[in-house]
Amino acid sequence: MSERTVVITGASDGIGAAAAGQLHALGFRVVVVGRSAEKSAAVAERLGADHLTADFSNLDDVRALADAINERYPRIDALLNNAGGVMGKRRHTDDGYELTLQVNHLAPFLLTNLLLGKLLASDATVVNTSSVANRVWGKININDLGNANRYTPHKAYGDAKLMNLLFTRELHRRFHQDGLNAAAFHPGVIATNFAAGSASLLRPLYRNPIAGRILGTPVQGADTMVWLTVARPGTDWKPGEYYAGRKRARANRQADDPALAAELWDHSAAMVGLK
């Protein structure tokens, strides 16, 4: 197998770092992307990999990240949109959007679109890290994507993870015929620093040392992500779908609404300044 390039966001810790290690071992050229320069560099140094830094709460950081990737790498065989998390009290970014919405959906939406030319030229795979929270808490109001009227940390997170599925569906509809393959997945409930800075109901689960003993490991959480990257789309898995444990999983009913997927794409493009 000739060397293939994979870009992984949220790769300075948790399942992103675990996936980076596994894909490096399989012969991929790995680009580690994280918010912390120190942690990203440490992961990359262990692997002998490249690293870049971007804070997804700042869309200019996302644009600079895309510029750096487009400049440095002649092809991108896989983009793993893994960065995200549950936030605390409702607050806006400097870009003017609710933080959960921006970090989990708008930033990866923008990054994917800014890399789209290279992704299409490489017949790439795009993997979006979603969550079972899409089904438990997600209920999107297209006119209130930032949950100005019904905000809780877990409601905002469930909506954002549902947006990841709708983005996957619409990315598939628009570009699969041009060679792009997209999928979303749920990693499971994994013992990581996820939700560490939030006020969500999920925080005690992830921060409790006793509960941590029964949670999955980052390597286990990364398994489906790595499988979707390495396996053959159209043969081993069906593009445009949502997976858990290497099998197609049941999603929120809104995820199967093509009109909503198209409308969300248009709203998101306007919000991040894409034509």
C-alpha angles and dihedrals in degrees: 000000000000115000113278126198122231125184114205122189120201086029100136092086145004122011093349091060090044091052090048090056094047095047092046089053088052091057102263123143098238125206109198113208121187143150094240113067091200096050093042091051091049093053092045093047092054089054100036086240136140122260138197132184129225135158107214091204085074116059092198086062088054091050091049090049091053091049091052093048093046091049099045105039125057091203140012114209095180136014114196109196097200105141116110146093150174114288134204129236116001112274139155129240122231085262089064100250133117107269099235091050093049100044097042101036120004096049097050090041090055094043093051092049093048090052094041098107092055092041092054093046089053097045084236135188120233116200119190120199107227129162142223082253086084088072099035100048109004120116113146124210103193090207093053107038091153094054095236089161104035108026125162122146093247094043090053091047093048090051092049092050089050088051088055088059094046089048090051092051094049094043087054093047094050102040113017091095087058092057102269118133120199133184139163128212145187111230096200128242101313133186101244139118088274112142091009093134098039137096091219125134085244095064098083090052094054095039098044110102092208094051088045090067092065098042123098121263124250089251090056090047091052094050099092092042091054092044092053089050096049104032124082115267112226091023108047097021137012116246118235094033139112121243141192124178090002090299132101109266135207113259138191111289090240088064089070095055107106093188091055091047091053092045092049090051092053093046092048093048091053092048094053095039101253120145 
